[in-house]
């Protein structure tokens, strides 16, 4: 994307694939524009999920914290203890509605949703 930039940090259609352009103070969405609109503040089109809050907390304290919308974070205190079955049977039903609501909210900000990317670690 930087190769196509005209030297200004502008929010345009390629950038809107992975980020939302929002007002830095209120968080209200800003228009896409014609590619010459200066970037106010970006929020990743992401839902962060982890059953152990340590990693999520670390990201939210890092220099990347301002990229993430805190209302799109779903974390729990104790974690599944590297036990997939416990996570599936206990945390899945416990957090299902919250997760679906966050995904729905992220999708509602899209003009033309075409795909989801899932990054998963085990």
Secondary structure, 3 states (H helix, E strand, C coil): CHHHCCCCCEECHHHHCCEEEECCCCCCECCCCCCCEECCEEEECCCEEECCHHHHHHHHCCCCHHHCCHHHEEECCCCCCCCHHHHHHHHHHHHHHHHHHHHHHHHHCCCCCCCCCCCCCC
